[in-house]
Amino acid sequence: MTQKMQNIAVIGAGPAGLMAAEMLSHAGHHVTAYEAMPSVARKFLLAGKSGLNITHSEPFEQFANRFGPANAALRPALDGFTPEQVQTWAHSLGTETFVGTSGRVFPKVMKASPLLRSWLKRLEQQGVAILTRHRWIGFTPTGELRLETPDGETSVACEATLLSLGGASWPRLGSDAAWVPELGRLGVEIAPFRAANCGFDVDWSDIFRDRFAGAPLKSVTATSDAGTFPGEFVVTRTGIEGSLVYAHAAALRDRLESGHETLLTVDLAPGRPIEKLARDLAKQGGKASLSSRLRKGAGIEGVKAGLVRELAGSGDAAQLAEVIKALPIRIVRPRPIAEAISSAGGILLTEIDENYMLKRLPKIFVAGEMLDWEAPTGGYLLTACFAMGKAAAEGISRFLAQK
């Protein structure tokens, strides 16, 4: 059956979709949001389970240049919803925020659920209807939306549609890229999805894996084609994972895809000059065990000492000092995209106009991780999704006004 004319349909009730629904309903439009999962914003909730990082406090010019090749395309949206405005918006929903030592911004309660409850209440008060277990499966020959519902397939006619269906990471939470074949069939150019902000496989020995899987490496720096950054990461049974790895993920992934040898070079003792390390190690004498030399001469023990033994073996004082300052971890492959925090790839940014409308499909707008961009962790991804949802809502309003 065909339902009566809806003003605007939002397909996908994640951060971008809900932000668009808020802005559109506040502007007086009739909005219905359709979500395939039994509840909304599942990825948002899981991301905030251990601390919802909603944005970053660094200077805006620096913030706005964290999106690589997509910097220029995303800049108008980011100008329209800055990190400071994200915090103001959260405060308006009763969520007070604080800035962590890394510059990341979190709700004081740390969790995502209180913010989401307040947000959904606001949307309800503004008249937004949210229908869960409604999966978009394409268009009818006359351009209506096809939806699978608990009561069977239905179609919906509307004046404008926003697709905010997510990328390809964490598919069990709804971002399964099932929309790709339908839009591809209609001629929309889509870059293949790739893992972003992900872990990587390393060919550990069985001995190292069994002893150190789960061990954190703290107070280190790591270098790749992306640059050199301080932080920490974790040794896993399959390789490496954690915030410092995510900072290098795009560069490591791209280098792997180019077919070149891919190393993450780790300084296990940042701040300690290599010359002093070599002198201190030399004082230990050649008869001492490697573990003793590393512990007494360099303060290196535990998983750090294990890594030196795993990747470089023994050596004289100068060789050990070089390894400690530039430990080469050989990367084999990214972890599967289903495990990644986010994804790269999606609808090419050249496929949309300044209103976030698909050039090939009038009345159809897109926002969020469906588009081909990526961001590091630290609040950048979520802020950009909010900003694109707002920008797309403004684009829809302009489109409807022109009609």
N, C-alpha and C positions, 0 to 999 in steps of 0.2 A: 504494500500500500504506500501511498505518498502522503506525507503529513502536510499540514498547512504551512504556508510560507514563514520561514524563520528569518529574522533580520540578519544575524551573523552566527555562523557555526565555528566553534573552536574545537579542532580535533586533536586531542592530546592534552591532558591536564597535568602537565609538569610545570616547572617554574616559568618558562616562556609563555605557555598557553594560559596559565592562571593570571600572569601579569597582564597579558593582552585582554583577557576577560574583564579584569578589574578596570582597566583604562577605558575600554569600550562601554561597559555598563555605566561607569561614572559619567561618560559623555552622553548618556541617554539612549544608547542602543539596546535592543533586545538581544541577549546573548545566551546561547546554549552551548555548554562544553560537553564533549563526548570523550569518554575514557574507556579504553579496552579492558583495563584491569578492574578487579573488584573494588579498588579504592584508588584515590588520586595521589600523585606526587610520591610514588614509592621510592624512586631513586633519591629524591630530595630527602626523604625521611631516613633512608639508610646512610646516606652521606653524612647526615647530621647526628647519627646515633652516638658517635664518640666526640662530637663537637662540631657544630655547624659553622663552617668558615664562609661567611656570607660575602665578604669583600676584603680589600686590602687598603691599608692606610698610607701607602707611599704616595709621593707627589703625583698628581693626576697625569702629567705629561709622561712620566715614567710608566705609570700604570697602563696608559693607552697604547704603549708600544710593546706590550707583552704578547701580541697575537701574531707575530711573524708576518708572513705574506698577506694576512687578512687585516693588518693594522689600518690601512687606509679605508677599506670597505666598512669596517666596524666603527670607525671614529665618529660618524654622525650619531649613531645610536648611543655610543658611550658618552658623547657630549650631552645627550638628552637625559641620561640617567647615570650620573657619576657615582663613584663609591660613596661620597658624602651623602648624596641623595638616597642611596640604598640604605644607609644607616638611619636617615630621617624617616624613610618609609617603614623600616622595622620598628622604630620608636613609636610611630603612629599606630602600630598594631600592639603596643604594650610590651614590646621586646627591647629591653635595654641592652646595649652592646658594650664591649670593651676591646681594647687593642692589646694583643699579645706581644710578647717580647720580639717575635719575628715580624711584627707589623701587621699580622693577619687580624681580622676583625671577627669576633664571635659574639653570640648572645650570652649574656651573663649566666643564663640557665644552661648554656652549652648545647642543649638539645634542639632539634628541629620541630618537634611535635607541638609545643605551645604556640610557636609562630604560625604553623600551618593551621591550627585550630582557629586562631584569631583571624587569619586570612580568609578561611572558608566562611566564617561567620559574616565577615564584611561582604564577601561576594553574594552570600544569600540575601543580606539586607539590601544589596544593590540590584537584586532581581535576577542574578545569574542562575540558570538551571544547570545542574551537573548530573549527567546520566552516565553511570558506570556500566561496565560490561557491554558497551557499545563500541564495536570495532569497525573502523573505516576500512572498506575493502575495494573502493574504487568509485567510478562514476557510471551513471546510467548513460545510454546513448544521447539523452537530452541534457546531460550535464548535472543531474542531481547527484547528491551524495548517496552511496550505497553503504549501509551499515548492517553488520550482524548484531543482533540483540538477543536477549534470552527468549524473546517471543518469535524469533525468526528474522529473516532479512527484511529491511525496510529501506525506503529512500526518503531523502530530505531535500527540499528546495530552499535555497537561501540567497540573499543578495550578495553575500561575500563569505568566504571560508578562509580561516587560518589553519594551516597544517603545522602542528608543533609536535611531531611524532618521535623526536629523539633520534639518536644515532644508532650505533650497533653494540655498545658496551652494556653489560649487565642485562642481557635479554630477558632473564627471568623476571625482571622488574618492569618490563614493557618496552624497552628500547631494543627492538629486535630487527629493525630495518626491513620489516615486511612490506613497507610501502614502496620500496625501490622498484620492483617489477612494474607496478602500475604507472608510476610517473615516468619511468624509462620507456614504457610502451607509448606514452604520449609525447615523446621526444625531448623530455627534460634531460639535460646532460648531468650525469652523476659520477663523481670520482669514487673509486672503490674505497670502502671503509678500511681503516687501519687502526691498530691499537695506539692509544696515546695515554700518557701518564700510567705506564705499565711497568711490570717487572720484566726481567730478562733471564733466559736460561744460560747457565754456565756449566761446563763439564767438570764438576767437582769429582774428586776421587771418593770412593765409598767411605774411606776412613774419615776424611774431612767432613763429608756430608753427615755421617752418623754422629760425629762429635759436636759439630757446630751449627747444624740447622736450627734456626730460631735465634741465633746469637746476634745482638745488635753491634754495629760498628759506630761508635760515637766520637765526636770531636775529630772529624777527618775532613779533608777537602777532596773533591773529585774533578777530573778534567776530561773533557771530550771536545768535539767540534763546537759544542755550545758555549764553551768557556770553562772557567774554574769557579766552583762554588763550595762553600762550607756546608756542613750538615751531618746527617747520619742516615744509615740504611741498615737493612737486616739481611743476613745470609739465610737463604731458604734451602729446602731440599733440592730444588731445581735450579737455583741461581741466586739472584739478588732482587730486593724489593725495598721500597720505602721512599720517603720524600726526596732525598738526595738523588736517588736513581731517577725519579720522575722528572727532576729538573733537567736531566740529560736525555730523557726518553726519546724525544723527537729526533735529536741529532744521532743517537745510537741507532734508532730504527731506520732513518734515512741512509745512514752509512751501510748498514747491513743490506738494504735493498740495492745499493749501488754495487754490491759485490766485493767491497773492500774489507780488509781485516778491520775488525771493530774492537777497540779497547776502551775500557773505562779506567783511567789512570788515577790511582788513589794515593794521597799523601797521608800516611798513618800518623805522622807527627808534625802537623802544621805548626809553624812558629819556631821550629828547631832547625837551625842551619845544618845543611848536610855535612859541612866540615866538622862541626862540633860533634855530630852524631858519629862520624867516622873515628874521631879521636877517642870518644868515650867507649865505643865498641872495641877499639884496639887495645884499650887498657885491660880488657877482660882476659886476654891471653888465648892462645889457640887451643888449649886443652879443655876449656870449659865447653859444656854442651851448648847447642844453639839456643835452647830455651833460656839457659842461664845468661848467655851473652846478650840476648835481646832484652831480658828483664832488667838486668843490672846496668847494661850500657845504654839502653834506649827507652826503658820504661815500657817496653812492648811485651804484652803477655796475652793469654786467652785467645780469642778469635783472631786478633791482629797477628799474634805470633803464628797461629795456625795458618793464616793466609800467606805469610812470608815463607813458611815451610812448604805449603801447597804449591805456590806459584813460582818460587825462586830457589828453593832449597837453601843450602848453606853457601858460604863464601867468605872472603876476607872482609875486614872491617869496612873498606871502601865500597865493596860490592853490596854488602848488607845495607849500608847507609843509602846507597842509590835506590835499592829496592824499597826501603821504608819510605823514602820521599817520593817514589814514583812506581808504586806497585801496579803492574799491568793485569787487569782482569779481562780476559778474552771473552767477549760476548758472542753467544751462538745464535740466539733468535729471541724475538719478543715473546712474552707469554701470550696465550690466546686472547683475542679481543673480548671474549665473554668475561675475562677477569679484569680487563682494563678499567680504570676510573672513567675514562672518556675515550672518544674516538676522533680520528681525523678522517677526512673524506666527506662525501655527501654532495648535495646539490651545489654545482659551481656557483660562485657569487656573481658571475656574469649572467646567470640565468634569471636574476631578479632585477627589478627596477628600484628607483629610490624609495618606493613605498613598500618594499619587500614583497611585491606581487610578482608571480612568475610571468615572464614575458610571453611564454607560449600558452599560458592558461589564464586568461582574464578572469578576475574575481577570485583567483586562488592565490593566497598569500602564504609565506613560509617563514619560520623563525626557529631559533635555537639550534640544537645539535644536528638537525637535518641538513644544515648548510655546511659547506666545506671550509672549516676553520678549526683551530685548536688553540688551547691555552694551557699554561702550566697550572699546577695546583697553587692554592694560596688565595682563593676567592675570585680569581679572574674568570673562571669558567661560569660560575653562578651569576656574577655581576653581568657578564655579557649576555647570558640568557635572559635575565631580567630586562636588560636594556633593549635587546632585540624584540622581546615581547611588547614592550612599550612602543618602540619605533614602528612595529608592524601595526599595532592598534591605531596609531596616528595616521599611518598610511591608509588603512582601511577607512578611517573617518574622512580623509581627503578624497579617496576614491568615491565613496558614497555621496559626498557633497557635490562632486563634479557631475555625478549621474543626475 
